[in-house]
Amino acid sequence: MPPLTVSLLLLAAVLHAGWNTILRGGSDRLWSLTVMTALGGAAALALAVVLPRPAAASLPFMALSTGLQTAYALFLVRAYRDGHLAHVYPIARGTAPLLVTAGAWLIVGEWLSLPALAGVGLVCAGIMTLAIGRDRPDGRTLAAAVAAGAFIACYMICDGMGVRRSGHPISYAAWLLGAQGVAMLLAFAAIRRRLPSPPRGRHGAATVVGALISTLGYGIALWAMSRSEIAQVSALRETSILFAAAFGALFLREPISLRRMLGGLSVAAGAICLAAL
């Protein structure tokens, strides 16, 4: 993988951990994530009108990804309702490559190599470490984080296939982000029976920043998947687990414990092992 791609993906990992920190720190996380997605989608659509349309072959993948990412967002909001960033984020991000590997073994019949087995063991051990202890997340929070990870696995594969059929990765990313913005607005309206209020005050400003960095981060990932192996892109993105742990301690004042540190490191190492295969 070229050094420029590696550098941009590490930046994307920092950005991803950053908007999750902003989301977890907000008081109304459904509103925050909806506004982030809608603002990012509006900016993306403004760019999309001056770009070539993505190829028709990519549109079914775009539609499926929109639904998957909306479901992921709703489960993530539920997980952050009661769970700390240091718990929810590594569980959700670590579950994705674990499920992809397990699916390849159970459904496709691919044998697991020693590095894959090591990765499975590290992710499982890390999640178990994060799921025990006095400050462990409750069962529903844990289930929501795992479900979010399952949707991450699905939409990453879907987008990797779609962007390669699009003929224009930036255009695919722009139309996809626009579709996600509309889908989240509809989901918010269905849940709250109204549209979200405009961003105001300090929290509103933070939400706008979150919209910008989340849009930029996912755009980088889609661009990278058009040029490199999906597994390699996913592996570098999993370093965001480490950045999220640091941000949780620095900005959210989440307590740092040896158990949390070891759990996060174990999940990150295992996810990288699995995704790098």
C-alpha positions, 0 to 999 in steps of 0.5 A, a space after each residue: 500500500 502506498 505511503 500516501 494511502 497509509 497516511 490518509 487512512 491513519 488520518 481517517 482513523 483519528 477522524 472516526 474516533 473523533 466524531 464518535 467522541 463528540 457523539 458520546 459526549 452529547 446529551 441527545 445522541 440520536 439528534 447529534 448523529 442525525 444532524 451529523 449525517 444530514 449535514 455531511 450528506 448535504 455537503 456531499 450532495 453539493 459536490 455530487 452535482 458537479 461530478 459524473 454519476 456513479 455507474 448503474 451497477 453500483 446503485 444496488 450496493 449504494 441502496 443496501 449500504 444506506 440501509 445497513 448504515 442507518 441500522 448501524 447508526 441506531 444501534 450505535 446510539 443505543 449503545 452509547 446511551 449507557 455505555 462508555 466510549 472505551 467500552 462500546 467503540 472497541 466492541 463494535 469495531 472489533 466485532 466487525 472483522 471477527 464476524 467476517 472471519 467467522 462467516 468465511 469459515 462457517 458459510 464459505 468453508 475457508 479454513 482459518 490460518 494461525 494468524 486468523 486464529 490468533 486474531 479471533 482469540 485476541 478479539 474474543 479475549 479483549 471483548 470479554 475483558 471489556 465486558 467484565 468488571 464493576 464498570 462493565 456495560 449492561 447486557 443490552 448495551 453490550 448487545 447493541 454494540 455487537 449489533 453495530 459491529 455486525 452492521 459495520 462488517 456488512 456495509 464495509 463489504 457492500 461499499 467495497 464492492 459498490 465503489 469498485 463498480 462505480 467508475 468514480 469513487 468520489 462520486 459514489 462516496 458523495 451520493 452514498 453520503 447524501 442518501 445516508 443523510 436522507 435516510 437518517 432524517 427519515 429514521 429520526 422523524 419516524 422515532 421522534 415524530 418530527 424533524 431535528 432542530 438546527 444545531 445551536 450553541 456549543 454542542 451544536 458547533 461540536 456537532 457541525 465539526 463532527 459532521 465535517 470530520 465524519 464525512 471526510 473520514 469515510 470519504 477517505 476510506 471509500 477512496 482507499 478501498 477503490 485503490 487497495 484491498 478491502 482487508 488492508 483498508 479495514 486493518 488500518 482503520 481498526 487503529 481507531 480503537 486506540 485513538 478512541 481510548 485516548 480521546 475518551 480519557 482526555 475529553 470525556 474524562 472516562 477513567 483509565 484502568 489497566 483492564 480497559 487498556 488491555 482490553 482495547 489493545 487486545 481487540 485492536 491487535 486481533 482486529 488488525 490480525 484478522 483484517 490484514 489476512 
